[in-house]
Amino acid sequence: MVPASSKYAALVREVAARAGAAFVPVDLAVPYDVVGRLLVVDLTQVMVTRRLGRQVIAISTRDDLDCYDVIHPDQVQDRLRRALTNLIEVQQHRARLQKERETIRVLNELGFSLSAITDTSQLLDRLLSHARRALRADGGSIYLVADGVMRFAASQNDTIRFEPTRATLPVDDSSMAGFAALNGELLRHDDLRAIGPELPYRPNFVNDQRLRYETRSSLLVPMFDRDNAVFGVLAFYNRKSEPGAPLASFDRVLPFTEHDADLARSIASQASVALENHRLYQEIRDLFDGFVTAAVTVIEARDPSTAGHSHRVARLTSRIAQEVHDSDEREFAGVRFTPVELEELYYASILHDFGKVGVPEHVLLKADKLHPWELERVEGRFRVAALQTRLESMRAEGGEPLEGLLTELERDLSLVRRMNRTGYRYTADDVAALNHISGRWWLTDQPGPVVTALECARLCIPQGSLDPEERRSIEAHVSFTYNFLKVIPWTRNLKRVPELAHAHHEKLDGTGYPLRLSGDQIPYGARLMTIADIFDALTAGDRPYKGSMAIEQATRILRAEVDAGHIEGPAVELFIGKRLWEGIVGARAPEGLLGPGRHDHGAHPHEDPPPSARER
């Protein structure tokens, strides 16, 4: 009522009381008094402008006023009661409608916001932020129940920087949150200082005293899972008039209303669905990660010497991709990876060798050019040849001295053993000597040479330990990997995993396998995986067919592969310049050898060969 001294004040008070509205007499209506309130203005005592607004009833003799209703002073007794009652009802209906709209808006916004979040911390933070804003709460916390205790999962406060003093709370009657969780009841208090001894729980003011804060009004609502069991509690403190702004005075704290309690229940229901979905999503992710771990374990069980290779390649590839993404160098302009693409590349990298489960074990583990049993057969023939030579020497007279023949046999067997090792760089003279051995020593009991043509061909393998047929068997692991991965029902975010893994042995010049892709036909992520795969294969130790290579030598080979047009040059230089292997691959290069400049990369691939298909 404006002014408070109006003779109509008693009538307005009576009508307001009957309509369930509060009566506030004021002498001057400032903006704070007008917002959200209805006014009855006695213009026989005050002067105002013509435009008053649709929330104002004016008592005046003027007819040009813009307001809800104008009542002549002579008609106040007859009309004011009905006009004010109608205006209060209209505003009450409008307020209820606005609250319902706000509730729907908040719940829709909350549901939409939470539906796309997969990170737990981000989900909880977003949930609490939306809920506090909707309820105009200065502070709030989320408690999650697990194994009979509650832990603080998230806390926020607009006025102070808040960190909980206790990480967990028992689920019992000793605390308000524990009581809400234990009994599944909503708790609402206008002023925590007024809680009496008749209640089992006591508010905890330790943080208030420590931070010079005053927690007054509170609203705690439990969250239920699909089995109707409480799995968490939403707690809100100190309702205020404006959301988001810090409290200027704790005397301005408002109580939470019944409408707030209903809205909090709805928010808790939405939150329960979101958190349950997230938990299910996380369980599926854990299940999938367990499957990936099992798959990698199967690979490494077949070849224990390569244990850790898949994980190292995945970490190296991810690190290179992240550095490429973050780089502002011209060579990487336009090359960006989303978090989803980085995850997709990680899974493709860790599963890139799964197809090796389809490679025969004797090929997969072949350390030398001849299989162990093949070398044993050759050595057995040499022993037979030595015995045969002794017998022939005893029968013959005037032939070659026996000692010289046996020495020659021993020398020839030594050459076979040297050429059998993958690290031995044989010469043309060695090849000629091997062919001479095949024709020089002939067994009579089981007619044939001591070294067969097939064995000679294998001993002359120019690089690695695999003959062409075995190499094709090893190379088939890429197709095996793709055929295995493509039958997995990948989610939309991981659908390119088979394609990326399929391309990790392709080369930019089209000489790779199995698809002979070139240039931009090869996914960029797969090109980075190739760099990581080569580097780890070169530097890994304890493989049966090779020793570990120094970092300096491995980087020289990478640069030689760039010069040959096989792999991505800018990415290799970024990898070397930033030493991205550190912390993943244990070896270290000498200082001054691996800077961004091109040092000592003139070695030919024949001198420092890249890893073979089996090594990668």
Stockholm file with secondary structure:
# STOCKHOLM 1.0

chainA/1-616         MVPASSKYAALVREVAARAGAAFVPVDLAVPYDVVGRLLVVDLTQVMVTRRLGRQVIAISTRDDLDCYDVIHPDQVQDRLRRALTNLIEVQQHRARLQKERETIRVLNELGFSLSAITDTSQLLDRLLSHARRALRADGGSIYLVADGVMRFAASQNDTIRFEPTRATLPVDDSSMAGFAALNGELLRHDDLRAIGPELPYRPNFVNDQRLRYETRSSLLVPMFDRDNAVFGVLAFYNRKSEPGAPLASFDRVLPFTEHDADLARSIASQASVALENHRLYQEIRDLFDGFVTAAVTVIEARDPSTAGHSHRVARLTSRIAQEVHDSDEREFAGVRFTPVELEELYYASILHDFGKVGVPEHVLLKADKLHPWELERVEGRFRVAALQTRLESMRAEGGEPLEGLLTELERDLSLVRRMNRTGYRYTADDVAALNHISGRWWLTDQPGPVVTALECARLCIPQGSLDPEERRSIEAHVSFTYNFLKVIPWTRNLKRVPELAHAHHEKLDGTGYPLRLSGDQIPYGARLMTIADIFDALTAGDRPYKGSMAIEQATRILRAEVDAGHIEGPAVELFIGKRLWEGIVGARAPEGLLGPGRHDHGAHPHEDPPPSARER
#=GR chainA/1-616 SS CBSTTCTTHHHHHHHHHHHTCCCCCCSSCCHHHHTTCCEEEETTTCCCCSEEEEEEEEESSCSCCEEEEEECGGGIIIIIHHHHHHHHHHHHHHHHHHHHHHHHHHHHHHHHHHHTCCCHHHHHHHHHHHHHHHHTEEEEEEEEEETTEEEEEEEEESSSCCCCSCSEEESSTTSHHHHHHHHTCCEEESCGGGCCTTSSCCCCCHHHHHHTCCCCCEEEEEEECTTSCEEEEEEEEEECSSTTSCCSCGGGCBCCCHHHHHHHHHHHHHHHHHHHHHHHHHHHHHHHHHHHHHHHHHHHHHCGGGTTHHHHHHHHHHHHHHHHHHCCCGGGTTCCCCHHHHHHHHHHHHTTTGGGGGSCHHHHTCCSSSCHHHHHHHHHHHHHHHHHHHHHHHHCSSSSCHHHHHHHHHHHHHHHHHHHSTTCCCCHHHHHHHHHHHHHCEETTTTEESSCHHHHHHHTCSSSSCCHHHHHHHHHHHHHHHHHHHTSCCCGGGTTHHHHHHTTTCCTTSCCSSSCCCGGGSCHHHHHHHHHHHHHHHHCCCBTTBCCCCHHHHHHHHHHHHHTTCSCHHHHHHHHHTTTTTTTSCCCCCTTSSSSSCCSCCCCTTTSCCCCTTTC
#=GC SS_cons         CBSTTCTTHHHHHHHHHHHTCCCCCCSSCCHHHHTTCCEEEETTTCCCCSEEEEEEEEESSCSCCEEEEEECGGGIIIIIHHHHHHHHHHHHHHHHHHHHHHHHHHHHHHHHHHHTCCCHHHHHHHHHHHHHHHHTEEEEEEEEEETTEEEEEEEEESSSCCCCSCSEEESSTTSHHHHHHHHTCCEEESCGGGCCTTSSCCCCCHHHHHHTCCCCCEEEEEEECTTSCEEEEEEEEEECSSTTSCCSCGGGCBCCCHHHHHHHHHHHHHHHHHHHHHHHHHHHHHHHHHHHHHHHHHHHHHCGGGTTHHHHHHHHHHHHHHHHHHCCCGGGTTCCCCHHHHHHHHHHHHTTTGGGGGSCHHHHTCCSSSCHHHHHHHHHHHHHHHHHHHHHHHHCSSSSCHHHHHHHHHHHHHHHHHHHSTTCCCCHHHHHHHHHHHHHCEETTTTEESSCHHHHHHHTCSSSSCCHHHHHHHHHHHHHHHHHHHTSCCCGGGTTHHHHHHTTTCCTTSCCSSSCCCGGGSCHHHHHHHHHHHHHHHHCCCBTTBCCCCHHHHHHHHHHHHHTTCSCHHHHHHHHHTTTTTTTSCCCCCTTSSSSSCCSCCCCTTTSCCCCTTTC
//
